[in-house]
Amino acid sequence: MYPQTMPEGEVVERRRFSRTTVLAVALAVPSAICVLIGVGSLRPRHARQAESSAPSYTRLPPRPEVAAFPAVSFARSMHAHLGAVKSVVFAPNRGRLLSSSSDGTAKVWDPKRERPVRVLLGHTSAVRSIRVSADGRRAATAGDRTVRVYSLLDGKLERTIDADDGQVFAAAVSPGGQTIVSCGTGGQAKVWGIDGTLQATLDHGGARVLAVAFSPDGSSLVTAGEDGIVKVWDVADWQLRRTLAGHQGAVNDVVVAADGQMLASAGDDRTVRLWHMKYGTALAVLSLHNDSVSSVAFSPDGAILLSGGKDALLGVWVPATRALRQTVRLDKGLNGTLAVAFAPDGTAFASAHGSGEIDLWSVARSGAHLPLPAPSVVRDEISPSATPEERTYADARERALSYEGEGTGLDEAESAYRGLLAVNPNSALGYAGLAAAALQRARFSPGADAVQEVDRAFDLASKAIAIAPTLADAYGVRAWTLRAKGDAPGACLAADAARRLAPSMPSAVLVSAELAIDDGNLVGAEELLRDAIGHPTEAHFASAEFAALADVYGRMGDVDADDEARRSAIRLWPESARAKADYADFLVRKGDYDGAIAAATPALDEANDAAVARALANAYCRKGEKLLWEAGDGESAARAFEQAAHIDAKNGCSAYGIGAYHQYVAATHAPSDVFQIREARRWYSKAAMLDPDSQLAKNALAALGG
């Protein structure tokens, strides 16, 4: 369903990952911009001048983005209401989640079981807001012209407050639980005792008041309205203390950080604004959304700020630095995200949507999934009662599994499988073996060849199933091929069939886990893999299970668990060059470029594997980018780009980096040197020509007049 690891500011599809097909990831090697690079001297004349002066960053092209570990990851979705979900909030105890909807109801949920435990009735129209007291005993809802107070112990209505002559838009419950503030069409915020008595009326200024919130310590109240103004009131005497102006349209939501120092407001002007609570000064304007921002929420520790809007974007911000950490594009229509709320412990949050759904999310916590399960590794012994056909199949299977793009093992396995068919044209094992071999070959073949091999694997697996409808291996291959073809429902059916016939068959578990990852069900994939790792299996499959588990943890943002799982994958199958390449790529994502180089260099010496070469070249490229864009060390950056080009002549980031290096030299040391600009254009042209989908090189070339 959702996404996962995202570069800063990058928009990703929530329900479709980069692993949408096996061809894109499981069958294909990690992608890189394909640029043919000649290896030679990258430091021509004038390039060796002193580089002590700071680079002119305005003269450098944009730095390529590097995938970072996500701050949040999707967990699951609940179809909660028949109408738009207007508001969500977690209760401080018992793990309850509360929601309100335009369908006229509010509900109390057990989010783990995804079922409502209470339905709060009484409103005659949309319930626009729901809040819960700090002790978790009461909930206050706002809708129609009333505020209603419910007991959460039994769900009974305790009190109805006639709060407005028009529409009540929101209500807030004080931290002490004895005061409720409502706001609505009358341009006022009204302060009520828990017994329903009116204690004060706060005049916001005539425009409709859309949002109201207490500071966590209860000393201040914040109101916001259709006039774009945010006001801060002193609860001690209900006097206005500060007026915050800046939004160019209605303010839809306000929230105060746990330490009481920062206030966030969400507006129709497509911005989130940060304010200093004590001084009322504007701290930052956060721009991401391309439509009204409906909701904002601080994590309990203040480390994360969420923003949700009608554009179906979910923004994850770092308030301390005002940086955009992650952007998730939701597949929600009907006004997108209407509300967001963190769980009390900060490990999860909920988002409410116009579609009637509530989505539950996990917040990344490194090491949260450790320790990992201990694998149970066994040798694949051939049964003494096995037939000669079964022995040949098992022996060939071992050779096929060891294939990673090089060597003769796969050819030998295919020859053995064809031998089975020569003896018996109706050998289901022969067809299943050839199908598995074709699938293995597809994993290490380029685009068109991979497609052809997948089609062949599908046809061969179908023949095997037609001959032997209970052959689990054939269903496993069929599941992988259907996933590669983009037929997720068919792949799920085939994987389920394989697991029914052989419940612990590793290939079936792996494809089921990959399908769960494709659908965004990271928790489900983790459960499948952790369970499978505990079952006896061969080292090759145990390694593959840990590699898949590492991918899950990477998408969850659990860096420590990702690291440990990848180390386990290598430890279980030391011969796997792909596992070592994946670990180097992990270190690059972590920002440890020297560590990635140290890990990949001996792996490339051991086996001249294309995946390892790409990983090593990528590490050198990223190191070069850091040296050039951050440190302004052009000479060292050029050496790193040169090394990347030497290792992998088709590595595109080195071509782009070389072009940027020449542009840097021209901008900082030799502004009149036509040679440097010409060289920059030449390298950008190569990058643009060989990677037509990338705009970086094209834009850099255009900026130089190329």
Residue pairs with C-beta under 8 A, 6 or more apart in sequence:
1 14
1 15
1 74
1 76
1 77
1 519
1 520
1 521
2 14
2 15
2 17
2 73
2 74
2 328
2 359
2 520
3 12
3 13
3 14
3 15
3 16
3 17
3 70
3 73
3 74
3 328
3 520
3 555
4 12
4 17
4 70
4 73
4 74
4 520
4 522
4 554
4 555
4 556
5 67
5 68
5 69
5 70
5 554
5 555
5 557
5 589
6 12
6 67
6 68
6 70
6 326
6 327
6 328
7 65
7 66
7 67
7 68
8 65
8 68
8 323
8 324
8 325
8 326
9 65
9 288
9 324
9 327
10 65
10 326
10 327
11 313
11 327
11 328
11 329
12 327
12 328
12 329
13 329
13 331
14 74
14 328
14 329
14 330
14 331
14 520
15 331
15 519
15 520
16 518
17 517
17 518
17 520
17 555
18 24
18 25
19 25
19 26
19 514
19 517
19 518
20 486
20 518
21 27
21 483
21 484
21 485
21 486
22 442
22 443
22 454
22 480
22 481
22 483
22 484
22 514
23 442
23 447
23 450
23 451
23 454
23 484
26 443
26 480
26 483
26 484
26 514
27 442
27 443
27 445
27 450
27 454
27 484
28 443
28 446
28 447
28 450
29 444
29 610
29 611
29 614
30 581
30 585
30 611
30 614
30 615
32 614
32 617
32 618
32 648
32 650
32 651
32 652
32 653
33 651
33 652
33 653
33 655
33 656
33 687
33 690
33 691
33 694
34 650
34 652
34 690
34 691
35 650
35 651
35 652
35 654
35 655
35 656
35 686
35 687
35 690
35 691
36 649
36 650
36 686
36 690
37 645
37 649
37 650
37 651
37 654
37 655
37 658
37 686
38 645
38 649
39 642
39 645
39 646
39 649
42 638
42 639
42 641
42 642
42 658
42 661
43 635
43 638
44 675
44 676
44 679
45 673
45 675
46 665
46 669
46 670
46 673
46 675
46 676
47 634
47 635
47 638
47 662
47 665
47 669
47 676
48 635
49 669
49 670
51 632
51 633
51 634
51 635
51 668
51 669
53 668
53 669
54 632
54 668
55 628
55 632
55 634
55 664
55 667
55 668
56 667
56 668
57 629
59 663
59 664
59 666
59 667
59 668
60 628
60 629
60 660
60 663
60 664
60 667
61 656
61 659
61 660
61 663
61 684
61 696
61 699
61 700
61 703
62 696
62 699
62 700
63 625
63 629
64 625
64 653
64 656
64 696
66 588
66 589
66 591
66 622
66 625
67 589
68 326
68 589
69 364
69 554
69 557
69 559
69 562
69 589
69 590
70 326
70 364
70 555
70 556
70 557
71 304
71 316
71 325
71 326
71 363
71 364
71 557
72 304
72 316
72 326
72 328
72 349
72 361
72 362
72 363
72 364
72 557
73 361
73 362
73 364
73 522
73 555
73 556
73 557
74 328
74 359
74 360
74 361
74 362
74 520
74 522
75 348
75 359
75 360
75 361
75 362
75 522
75 523
76 114
76 359
76 360
76 521
76 523
77 357
77 358
77 359
77 360
78 109
78 111
78 114
78 357
78 358
78 359
78 360
79 356
79 357
80 99
80 101
80 107
80 109
80 116
80 352
80 356
80 357
80 358
81 99
81 101
81 102
81 103
81 105
81 107
81 356
82 101
82 103
82 356
83 101
83 102
83 103
83 104
83 126
83 356
84 101
84 102
84 126
84 334
84 335
84 338
84 353
84 354
84 355
84 356
85 99
85 100
85 101
85 338
85 339
85 352
85 353
85 354
85 356
85 357
85 358
86 100
86 101
86 102
86 126
86 127
86 128
86 129
86 338
86 339
86 352
87 99
87 100
87 127
87 128
87 129
87 130
87 131
87 338
87 339
87 352
88 97
88 98
88 99
88 130
88 339
88 340
88 341
88 350
88 351
88 352
88 358
89 97
89 98
89 130
89 131
89 132
89 341
90 96
90 97
90 98
90 132
90 341
90 342
90 343
90 344
90 350
91 97
91 98
91 108
91 132
91 136
91 152
92 132
92 134
92 135
92 136
92 344
93 135
93 136
94 136
95 110
95 111
95 112
96 108
96 109
96 110
96 111
96 117
96 136
96 152
97 108
97 109
97 111
97 350
97 358
98 106
98 107
98 108
98 109
98 130
98 132
98 139
99 106
99 107
99 109
99 130
99 352
99 358
100 106
100 107
100 127
100 128
100 129
100 130
100 141
100 143
101 107
101 126
101 127
101 356
102 126
102 127
103 126
103 356
104 121
104 123
104 124
104 125
104 126
104 127
104 143
105 119
105 120
105 121
105 123
105 127
106 119
106 120
106 123
106 127
106 130
106 139
106 141
106 150
107 116
107 118
107 119
107 120
108 116
108 117
108 118
108 119
108 120
108 139
108 152
108 155
109 115
109 116
109 117
109 358
110 116
110 117
111 350
111 360
118 152
118 155
119 155
120 139
120 141
120 148
120 150
120 155
120 157
121 157
122 148
122 157
122 160
123 141
123 143
123 144
123 146
123 148
124 144
125 143
125 144
126 143
126 144
127 141
127 142
127 143
128 142
128 143
128 168
128 169
128 170
129 141
129 142
129 143
129 169
129 170
129 171
130 139
130 140
130 141
130 142
131 139
131 140
131 171
131 172
131 173
132 138
132 139
132 140
132 152
132 173
133 139
133 140
133 173
133 177
134 173
134 175
134 176
134 177
135 177
136 152
137 151
137 152
137 153
137 177
138 149
138 150
138 151
138 152
138 158
138 173
138 177
138 194
139 149
139 150
139 152
140 147
140 148
140 149
140 150
140 171
140 173
140 180
141 147
141 148
141 150
141 171
142 163
142 168
142 169
142 170
142 171
142 182
143 168
144 167
144 168
145 162
145 163
145 164
145 165
145 166
145 167
145 168
145 184
146 160
146 161
146 162
146 163
146 168
147 160
147 161
147 163
147 168
147 171
147 180
147 182
147 192
148 157
148 159
148 160
148 161
149 157
149 158
149 159
149 160
149 161
149 180
149 194
149 196
150 156
150 157
150 158
151 158
159 194
159 195
159 196
160 196
161 180
161 182
161 192
161 196
163 171
163 182
163 184
163 190
163 192
164 182
164 184
164 185
164 186
164 190
165 185
165 186
166 184
166 185
166 186
167 184
167 185
168 182
168 183
168 184
169 183
169 184
169 185
169 208
169 209
169 210
169 211
170 182
170 183
170 209
170 210
170 211
170 212
171 180
171 181
171 182
171 183
171 212
172 180
172 181
172 212
172 213
172 214
172 221
173 179
173 180
173 214
174 180
174 181
174 214
174 218
174 235
175 214
175 216
175 217
175 218
176 218
177 194
178 193
178 194
179 191
179 192
179 193
179 194
179 199
179 235
180 191
180 192
180 193
180 194
181 189
181 190
181 191
181 192
181 202
181 212
181 214
181 221
182 189
182 190
182 192
182 212
183 189
183 190
183 204
183 209
183 210
183 211
183 212
183 223
183 225
184 208
184 209
185 208
186 208
186 209
187 203
187 204
187 205
187 206
187 207
187 208
187 209
187 225
188 201
188 202
188 203
188 204
188 209
189 201
189 202
189 204
189 209
189 212
189 221
189 223
189 233
190 198
190 200
190 201
190 202
191 198
191 199
191 200
191 201
191 202
191 238
192 198
192 199
193 199
200 238
202 221
202 223
202 233
202 238
202 240
204 223
204 225
204 227
204 229
204 231
205 225
205 227
205 229
205 231
206 227
207 225
207 226
207 227
207 229
208 225
208 226
209 223
209 224
209 225
209 226
210 224
210 225
210 226
210 250
210 251
210 252
210 253
211 222
211 223
211 224
211 225
211 251
211 252
211 253
211 254
212 221
212 222
212 223
212 224
212 254
213 221
213 222
213 254
213 255
213 256
214 220
214 221
214 222
214 235
214 256
215 221
215 222
215 256
215 260
215 277
216 256
216 257
216 258
216 259
216 260
217 260
218 235
219 234
219 235
219 236
219 260
220 232
220 233
220 234
220 235
220 241
220 256
220 260
220 277
221 232
221 233
221 235
221 238
222 230
222 231
222 232
222 233
222 254
222 256
222 263
223 230
223 231
223 233
223 254
224 230
224 231
224 251
224 252
224 253
224 254
224 265
225 250
225 251
226 250
226 251
227 250
228 245
228 246
228 247
228 248
228 249
228 250
228 251
228 267
228 269
229 243
229 244
229 245
229 247
229 251
230 243
230 244
230 245
230 247
230 251
230 254
230 263
230 265
230 275
231 240
231 242
231 243
231 244
232 240
232 241
232 242
232 243
232 244
232 263
232 277
232 280
233 239
233 240
233 241
234 240
234 241
241 280
242 280
243 280
244 263
244 265
244 275
244 280
244 282
246 273
246 282
246 285
247 265
247 267
247 268
247 269
247 271
247 273
248 267
248 269
249 267
249 268
249 269
249 292
250 267
250 268
250 292
251 265
251 266
251 267
251 268
252 266
252 267
252 268
252 292
252 293
252 294
252 295
253 265
253 266
253 293
253 294
253 295
253 296
253 339
254 263
254 264
254 265
254 266
254 296
255 263
255 264
255 296
255 297
255 298
256 262
256 263
256 264
256 277
256 298
257 263
257 264
257 298
257 302
257 319
258 298
258 300
258 301
258 302
259 302
260 277
261 276
261 277
261 278
262 274
262 275
262 276
262 277
262 283
262 298
262 302
262 319
263 274
263 275
263 276
263 277
264 272
264 273
264 274
264 275
264 296
264 298
264 305
264 319
265 272
265 273
265 275
265 296
266 272
266 293
266 294
266 295
266 296
266 307
266 309
267 273
267 292
267 293
268 292
268 293
270 287
270 289
270 290
270 291
270 292
270 293
270 309
271 285
271 286
271 287
271 289
271 293
272 285
272 286
272 288
272 289
272 293
272 296
272 305
272 307
272 315
272 317
273 282
273 284
273 285
273 286
274 282
274 283
274 284
274 285
274 286
274 319
274 322
275 281
275 282
275 283
276 283
283 322
284 322
286 305
286 307
286 315
286 317
286 322
286 324
288 307
288 313
288 315
288 324
288 327
289 307
289 309
289 310
289 311
289 313
289 315
290 311
290 313
291 309
291 310
291 311
291 336
292 309
292 310
293 307
293 308
293 309
294 308
294 309
294 310
294 335
294 336
294 337
294 338
294 339
295 306
295 307
295 308
295 309
295 337
295 338
295 339
295 340
295 352
296 305
296 306
296 307
296 308
296 340
297 305
297 306
297 340
297 341
297 342
297 349
298 304
298 305
298 306
298 319
298 342
299 305
299 306
299 342
299 346
299 349
299 363
300 342
300 344
300 345
300 346
301 346
302 319
302 320
303 318
303 319
303 320
304 316
304 317
304 318
304 319
304 325
304 363
305 316
305 317
305 318
305 319
306 314
306 315
306 316
306 317
306 340
306 342
306 349
306 351
307 314
307 315
307 317
307 340
308 314
308 315
308 336
308 337
308 338
308 339
308 340
308 351
309 336
309 337
310 335
310 336
310 337
311 336
312 329
312 330
312 331
312 332
312 333
312 336
312 337
313 327
313 328
313 329
313 330
313 336
313 337
314 327
314 328
314 329
314 330
314 337
314 340
314 351
315 324
315 326
315 327
316 324
316 325
316 326
316 327
316 328
317 323
317 324
317 325
318 324
318 325
330 336
330 337
330 351
330 353
330 359
332 353
332 354
332 355
332 357
333 354
333 355
334 353
334 354
334 355
335 353
335 354
336 353
336 354
337 351
337 352
337 353
338 352
338 353
338 354
339 351
339 352
340 349
340 350
340 351
340 352
341 349
341 350
342 348
342 349
342 363
343 349
343 350
346 363
347 362
347 363
347 365
347 368
348 360
348 361
348 362
348 363
349 360
349 361
349 363
350 358
350 359
350 360
350 361
351 358
351 359
351 361
352 358
353 359
362 522
362 523
362 556
364 556
364 557
364 558
365 557
365 558
366 557
366 558
366 559
366 560
366 561
367 558
367 560
367 561
368 558
368 561
369 526
369 553
369 556
369 558
369 561
370 560
370 561
370 564
372 530
372 533
372 546
372 549
372 561
372 564
372 565
372 568
373 530
373 533
373 534
374 533
374 534
375 533
375 534
375 537
375 542
375 545
375 546
375 568
375 572
376 533
376 534
376 535
376 536
376 537
376 542
377 536
377 537
377 538
377 539
377 542
377 572
378 536
378 537
378 538
379 538
380 394
380 398
380 538
382 390
382 391
382 394
382 395
383 390
386 394
389 420
389 423
389 424
389 427
389 429
389 430
390 429
392 416
392 419
392 420
393 416
393 417
393 420
393 429
393 430
393 432
393 433
395 416
396 412
396 413
396 414
396 416
396 417
396 433
397 413
397 433
397 436
399 409
399 410
399 412
399 413
399 416
400 409
400 410
400 413
400 414
400 433
400 436
400 437
400 440
401 440
401 540
402 409
402 540
402 575
403 409
403 410
403 413
403 440
403 441
403 444
404 444
404 576
404 577
404 578
404 609
404 611
405 444
405 609
405 610
405 611
406 607
406 608
406 609
410 437
410 440
410 441
413 433
413 437
414 433
414 434
414 437
416 433
417 429
417 430
417 433
417 434
417 437
418 430
418 434
419 430
420 427
420 429
420 430
420 433
421 427
421 430
421 431
421 434
424 430
426 467
427 467
428 464
428 465
428 467
428 468
428 471
428 474
429 464
429 471
431 460
431 461
431 463
431 464
431 467
431 474
432 460
432 461
432 464
432 468
432 471
432 473
432 474
432 477
434 460
435 456
435 457
435 458
435 459
435 460
435 461
435 464
435 474
435 477
435 478
435 481
436 457
436 473
436 477
438 453
438 454
438 456
438 457
438 460
439 453
439 454
439 457
439 477
439 480
439 481
441 453
442 449
442 450
442 451
442 453
442 454
442 457
442 484
443 450
445 453
454 481
454 484
454 485
455 481
457 477
457 480
457 481
458 478
458 481
458 482
458 485
460 477
461 474
461 475
461 477
461 478
461 481
462 478
464 471
464 473
464 474
465 471
465 474
465 475
465 478
468 474
470 501
471 501
472 497
472 498
472 501
472 502
472 505
472 508
473 498
473 505
473 507
475 494
475 495
475 497
475 498
475 501
475 508
476 494
476 495
476 498
476 505
476 507
476 508
476 511
477 507
478 494
479 491
479 492
479 494
479 495
479 498
479 508
479 511
479 512
479 515
480 491
480 507
480 511
482 488
482 490
482 491
482 494
483 491
483 511
483 514
483 515
483 518
488 515
488 518
488 519
491 511
491 515
492 512
492 515
495 508
495 511
495 512
495 515
496 512
498 505
498 507
498 508
498 511
499 505
499 508
499 509
499 512
502 508
504 532
504 535
504 537
506 532
506 537
506 538
506 541
506 542
506 544
506 545
507 541
509 528
509 529
509 532
509 545
510 532
510 541
510 544
510 545
510 548
512 528
513 525
513 528
513 529
513 532
513 548
513 552
514 525
514 548
516 522
516 524
516 525
516 528
517 525
517 548
517 551
517 552
517 555
522 552
522 555
522 556
525 548
525 552
526 549
526 552
526 553
526 556
529 545
529 548
529 549
529 552
530 549
532 545
533 542
533 545
533 546
533 549
537 545
539 572
539 573
540 573
542 572
542 573
543 568
543 569
543 570
543 572
543 573
543 576
543 579
544 569
546 565
546 566
546 568
546 569
546 572
547 565
547 566
547 569
547 579
547 582
549 565
550 561
550 562
550 565
550 566
550 569
550 582
550 586
553 559
553 561
553 562
553 565
554 562
554 586
554 589
559 590
562 586
563 586
563 590
566 579
566 582
566 583
566 586
567 583
569 576
569 579
569 582
569 583
570 576
570 579
570 580
570 583
573 579
577 603
577 606
577 607
577 609
577 611
577 612
578 609
578 611
580 599
580 600
580 603
580 612
580 615
581 600
581 603
581 609
581 611
581 612
581 614
581 615
582 615
583 599
584 596
584 597
584 599
584 600
584 603
584 612
584 615
584 616
584 618
584 619
585 596
585 615
585 618
587 593
587 595
587 596
587 599
587 619
588 596
588 615
588 618
588 619
588 622
593 619
593 620
593 622
593 623
593 626
594 623
596 615
596 616
596 618
596 619
596 622
597 616
597 619
597 620
597 623
600 612
600 615
600 616
600 619
601 616
603 609
603 612
604 612
604 613
604 616
604 647
613 647
613 648
614 648
614 651
616 647
616 648
617 643
617 644
617 645
617 647
617 648
617 651
617 654
618 644
618 651
618 653
620 640
620 641
620 643
620 644
620 647
620 654
621 640
621 641
621 644
621 651
621 653
621 654
621 657
622 653
623 640
624 636
624 637
624 638
624 639
624 640
624 641
624 644
624 654
624 657
625 637
625 653
625 657
627 633
627 634
627 636
627 637
627 640
628 634
628 637
628 657
628 660
628 661
628 664
629 660
631 637
632 664
632 668
634 661
634 664
634 665
634 668
637 657
637 661
638 658
638 661
640 657
641 654
641 657
641 658
641 661
642 654
642 658
644 651
644 653
644 654
644 657
645 651
645 654
645 655
645 658
648 654
652 687
652 690
652 691
652 694
655 683
655 684
655 686
655 687
655 690
655 697
656 683
656 684
656 687
656 696
656 697
656 700
658 679
658 683
659 679
659 680
659 681
659 682
659 683
659 684
659 687
659 697
659 700
660 680
660 700
662 676
662 677
662 679
662 680
662 683
663 676
663 677
663 680
663 700
663 704
665 673
665 676
666 673
666 676
666 677
666 680
670 676
677 704
680 700
680 704
681 701
681 704
681 706
684 697
684 698
684 700
684 701
684 704
684 706
685 697
685 701
685 706
687 694
687 696
687 697
688 694
688 697
688 698
688 701
691 697
